[in-house]
């Protein structure tokens, strides 16, 4: 399935966003220094179809029907280019939603040689839907929210639901449990052997934040990071439509509309997290070291694993 040009095109500044604020947001990530670098980004790199120009020895990333938000953090095709002229290394880190693997998809996943699976969900979420691991993988639970269970509250308006999602993204930066959890995960990814996979429930929020951090560490341009984040809407399109229809049938059109922001990702969700990094720490580098407690050596090791 190909992503439409609208989905893959670089995001543009809203007319309502003050220019100075927009420039400030972009400046806090070194990786977004120049939009001109995007002129060399192939649309296939921001696609959900995979294939083409694969790294030597790395199999093509499969599309999994039973785990529909599974993908390589480095992107499709040859991997995302970085601001400093390098390229992300495919086959190192994978992201996903809950591993409800069918037999066929488990076989496909086994070919990737995934050694470690990090489950970012709460104990309650894990109890409701246990992972089915590919052969040869070990699993480690890392509850990055630090709570026993996560169930989204109900809302009276769509705006309230959007506000909740933005607040969740900001809490990834400010919350004590979140900072410990994300710091521990990134450290394990840096030090782990073999290919590694991390996932949450839908693979779009907690997982989306981790993927955005990894792409930032690799010096991928901010515009590409944002579009990669938004690809969850493409991968999860059928699931989102099915959940929406279920809500509509059970609770009516109004509830389905109000709760729709919980089912997808929006640019302002990730932007809320990035804005909070800037507000709380000034730079992404300071967030990683001061906020997540990562050493520079660990960050460097992680970058070496991310970039070819």
C-alpha positions as CSV (number, residue, x, y, z in Angstrom):
1,X,0.0,0.0,0.0
2,X,1.5,3.3,-1.0
3,X,1.2,6.5,1.0
4,X,-0.4,9.4,-0.9
5,X,1.7,12.4,-1.8
6,X,-0.3,14.4,0.8
7,X,0.7,12.0,3.6
8,X,4.4,11.9,2.6
9,X,5.0,15.6,1.7
10,X,6.9,17.6,4.3
11,X,4.7,19.3,6.8
12,X,4.1,23.0,6.4
13,X,3.8,25.7,9.0
14,X,0.3,26.6,9.8
15,X,-0.6,30.2,9.0
16,X,-1.7,30.6,12.6
17,X,1.7,29.6,13.9
18,X,3.9,32.7,14.7
19,X,7.1,32.6,12.6
20,X,9.4,33.2,15.5
21,X,7.8,30.3,17.5
22,X,8.1,28.1,14.4
23,X,11.8,28.9,13.9
24,X,12.5,28.4,17.6
25,X,10.9,24.9,17.5
26,X,12.9,23.9,14.5
27,X,16.2,25.2,16.0
28,X,16.1,23.1,19.1
29,X,16.8,20.0,17.1
30,X,20.1,20.2,15.1
31,X,18.7,17.6,12.7
32,X,16.2,20.1,11.3
33,X,18.7,22.8,10.4
34,X,17.7,22.9,6.7
35,X,14.5,21.9,5.0
36,X,16.5,22.0,1.7
37,X,18.1,18.7,2.7
38,X,14.7,17.1,2.2
39,X,15.0,17.6,-1.6
40,X,16.9,14.4,-1.7
41,X,14.4,12.4,0.3
42,X,12.6,9.9,-1.9
43,X,8.9,9.5,-1.3
44,X,9.5,5.8,-1.0
45,X,11.4,6.5,2.2
46,X,8.2,7.8,3.7
47,X,6.1,5.0,2.4
48,X,4.3,2.1,4.0
49,X,5.2,-0.3,1.3
50,X,8.9,-1.1,2.0
51,X,11.3,-2.8,-0.4
52,X,13.9,-1.4,-2.8
53,X,17.6,-0.6,-2.3
54,X,17.8,-2.9,0.8
55,X,20.9,-3.0,2.9
56,X,23.1,-6.0,2.1
57,X,22.1,-9.0,4.1
58,X,19.0,-7.3,5.6
59,X,15.8,-9.0,4.5
60,X,12.9,-6.8,3.3
61,X,10.7,-5.6,6.2
62,X,7.5,-7.6,5.9
63,X,4.0,-6.2,6.2
64,X,2.2,-8.1,9.0
65,X,-1.5,-8.5,8.8
66,X,-1.8,-9.4,12.4
67,X,0.5,-6.7,13.7
68,X,-0.3,-4.0,11.3
69,X,1.9,-1.2,12.7
70,X,5.1,-3.2,12.5
71,X,8.0,-1.5,10.7
72,X,11.7,-0.8,10.7
73,X,12.6,2.4,12.7
74,X,15.1,3.3,9.9
75,X,12.2,3.5,7.4
76,X,11.5,1.7,4.2
77,X,13.8,1.3,1.2
78,X,17.4,2.4,1.8
79,X,16.7,4.0,5.2
80,X,16.3,7.6,6.2
81,X,19.1,10.0,5.3
82,X,20.5,12.2,8.1
83,X,21.3,15.9,8.1
84,X,25.1,15.1,8.2
85,X,25.0,13.1,5.0
86,X,24.8,9.6,6.5
87,X,22.0,7.0,6.3
88,X,20.1,5.0,8.9
89,X,20.9,1.4,9.3
90,X,18.0,-1.0,8.6
91,X,17.4,-4.2,10.5
92,X,18.6,-2.9,13.8
93,X,15.5,-1.6,15.6
94,X,11.9,-2.4,14.9
95,X,8.6,-0.9,16.2
96,X,5.2,-2.4,16.5
97,X,1.8,-2.6,18.2
98,X,0.9,-5.5,20.5
99,X,2.4,-8.8,19.1
100,X,-0.8,-10.6,18.3
101,X,1.0,-12.7,15.7
102,X,-0.6,-15.1,13.4
103,X,1.4,-18.3,12.6
104,X,2.3,-16.9,9.1
105,X,3.4,-13.5,10.6
106,X,5.4,-15.2,13.3
107,X,7.3,-17.1,10.7
108,X,8.0,-13.9,8.7
109,X,9.2,-12.1,11.8
110,X,11.5,-14.9,12.8
111,X,13.5,-14.3,9.6
112,X,14.5,-10.9,10.9
113,X,16.5,-12.4,13.8
114,X,14.9,-10.3,16.5
115,X,16.7,-11.0,19.8
116,X,14.9,-8.8,22.3
117,X,11.3,-7.5,22.6
118,X,10.6,-4.6,24.9
119,X,6.9,-4.3,25.9
120,X,6.2,-0.7,26.9
121,X,2.6,-1.4,28.1
122,X,1.2,-1.4,31.6
123,X,0.7,-4.7,33.5
124,X,-3.1,-4.4,32.9
125,X,-2.7,-4.0,29.1
126,X,-0.3,-7.0,29.0
127,X,-2.8,-9.1,31.0
128,X,-5.6,-8.3,28.5
129,X,-3.5,-9.1,25.4
130,X,-0.3,-11.1,25.9
131,X,2.4,-11.0,23.3
132,X,3.1,-13.9,21.0
133,X,6.9,-13.9,20.5
134,X,8.8,-14.9,17.4
135,X,11.1,-17.9,18.0
136,X,14.4,-16.9,19.4
137,X,13.2,-13.7,21.0
138,X,13.2,-12.9,24.7
139,X,10.7,-10.4,26.2
140,X,11.2,-7.7,28.8
141,X,8.3,-5.6,30.2
142,X,9.1,-1.9,30.6
143,X,6.1,0.0,31.8
144,X,7.1,3.5,30.7
145,X,4.0,5.0,32.2
146,X,4.7,3.6,35.6
147,X,1.0,2.7,36.3
148,X,-0.8,-0.5,36.8
149,X,-3.2,-0.1,33.9
150,X,-4.0,2.4,31.2
151,X,-7.6,3.1,30.1
152,X,-8.4,6.3,28.3
153,X,-11.1,8.4,30.1
154,X,-14.3,9.5,28.4
155,X,-14.6,13.0,27.0
156,X,-17.4,15.4,26.2
157,X,-15.8,17.1,23.2
158,X,-13.3,16.3,20.5
159,X,-11.1,19.2,21.8
160,X,-10.9,17.6,25.2
161,X,-9.8,14.3,23.6
162,X,-7.1,16.2,21.6
163,X,-6.0,17.9,24.8
164,X,-5.6,14.6,26.5
165,X,-3.4,13.2,23.8
166,X,-1.2,16.4,23.9
167,X,-1.0,16.2,27.6
168,X,0.1,12.5,27.4
169,X,2.9,13.6,25.0
170,X,4.1,16.3,27.4
171,X,4.0,13.9,30.3
172,X,6.5,11.7,28.4
173,X,9.0,14.5,29.0
174,X,8.0,15.7,32.4
175,X,6.8,12.6,34.2
176,X,9.3,10.9,36.6
177,X,8.2,7.4,35.7
178,X,8.2,8.2,32.0
179,X,11.7,9.6,32.1
180,X,13.0,6.6,34.0
181,X,11.3,4.2,31.7
182,X,12.3,5.8,28.4
183,X,15.9,6.3,29.7
184,X,16.1,2.6,30.6
185,X,14.7,1.6,27.2
186,X,17.1,3.7,25.2
187,X,20.0,2.4,27.3
188,X,19.0,-1.2,26.7
189,X,18.7,-0.5,23.0
190,X,22.2,0.9,22.9
191,X,23.7,-2.0,24.8
192,X,21.6,-4.9,23.5
193,X,22.9,-7.4,21.1
194,X,21.2,-8.2,17.8
195,X,18.0,-6.8,16.3
196,X,15.6,-5.4,18.8
197,X,11.9,-4.6,18.8
198,X,9.9,-2.3,21.1
199,X,6.1,-1.9,21.1
200,X,3.1,-0.5,23.0
201,X,-0.6,-1.2,22.5
202,X,-1.3,0.5,19.2
203,X,2.3,1.3,18.5
204,X,1.6,4.9,17.8
205,X,2.0,7.0,21.1
206,X,4.6,5.5,23.5
207,X,6.2,3.7,20.6
208,X,5.9,6.8,18.4
209,X,7.8,8.9,21.0
210,X,10.6,6.4,21.2
211,X,11.0,6.2,17.5
212,X,11.0,10.0,17.3
213,X,13.8,10.1,19.9
214,X,15.8,7.5,18.0
215,X,15.5,9.4,14.7
216,X,16.5,12.6,16.5
217,X,19.6,10.9,17.9
218,X,20.4,9.7,14.4
219,X,20.1,13.3,13.1
220,X,17.2,12.7,10.8
221,X,15.6,16.0,9.7
222,X,12.7,17.0,11.9
223,X,10.3,17.1,9.0
224,X,11.0,13.4,8.2
225,X,10.6,12.5,11.9
226,X,7.2,14.1,11.9
227,X,6.1,12.3,8.7
228,X,7.4,9.0,10.0
229,X,5.3,9.6,13.1
230,X,2.2,10.2,11.0
231,X,2.7,7.0,9.1
232,X,0.9,5.2,12.0
233,X,-2.3,6.6,10.5
234,X,-1.5,4.7,7.2
235,X,-0.5,1.4,8.8
236,X,-3.4,1.5,11.2
237,X,-6.0,2.8,8.7
238,X,-8.1,-0.4,8.6
239,X,-7.9,-0.8,12.4
240,X,-8.9,2.8,13.0
241,X,-11.9,2.5,10.6
242,X,-13.0,-0.7,12.4
243,X,-12.8,0.8,15.8
244,X,-14.6,3.9,14.6
245,X,-17.4,1.7,13.2
246,X,-17.6,-0.2,16.5
247,X,-17.9,3.0,18.5
248,X,-20.5,4.3,16.1
249,X,-22.6,1.1,16.4
250,X,-22.3,0.9,20.2
251,X,-22.5,4.6,21.2
252,X,-23.6,6.6,18.2
253,X,-22.0,9.1,15.8
254,X,-21.3,11.8,18.4
255,X,-19.2,9.5,20.6
256,X,-17.3,8.1,17.6
257,X,-16.5,11.6,16.5
258,X,-15.4,12.7,20.0
259,X,-13.1,9.7,20.6
260,X,-11.6,9.7,17.1
261,X,-8.5,11.7,18.3
262,X,-7.6,8.8,20.6
263,X,-7.4,6.3,17.7
264,X,-4.9,8.2,15.4
265,X,-1.9,10.4,15.6
266,X,-1.8,14.1,14.8
267,X,1.2,16.4,14.2
268,X,0.3,18.5,17.2
269,X,0.7,15.4,19.5
270,X,4.4,14.9,18.7
271,X,4.9,18.6,18.5
272,X,3.6,18.9,22.1
273,X,6.3,16.5,23.2
274,X,9.0,18.4,21.3
275,X,7.7,21.7,22.6
276,X,7.9,20.3,26.2
277,X,11.5,19.2,25.6
278,X,12.4,22.7,24.5
279,X,10.5,24.3,27.5
280,X,12.0,21.9,30.1
281,X,15.5,21.2,28.8
282,X,16.2,23.6,26.0
283,X,17.7,21.0,23.7
284,X,17.1,17.4,22.8
285,X,20.7,16.6,24.0
286,X,19.9,18.0,27.5
287,X,16.7,16.1,27.6
288,X,18.5,12.9,26.9
289,X,21.3,13.5,29.5
290,X,19.5,15.4,32.2
291,X,16.0,14.2,31.7
292,X,16.5,10.6,30.8
293,X,19.8,10.2,32.7
294,X,21.7,8.9,29.7
295,X,25.5,9.2,29.5
296,X,27.0,10.7,26.4
297,X,28.8,7.4,25.8
298,X,25.4,5.6,25.7
299,X,24.0,8.2,23.3
300,X,27.1,7.8,21.1
301,X,26.7,4.0,21.2
302,X,23.1,4.3,20.2
303,X,23.9,6.6,17.3
304,X,26.5,4.2,16.1
305,X,23.9,1.5,16.0
306,X,21.4,3.7,14.3
307,X,23.6,5.1,11.5
308,X,25.6,3.3,8.9
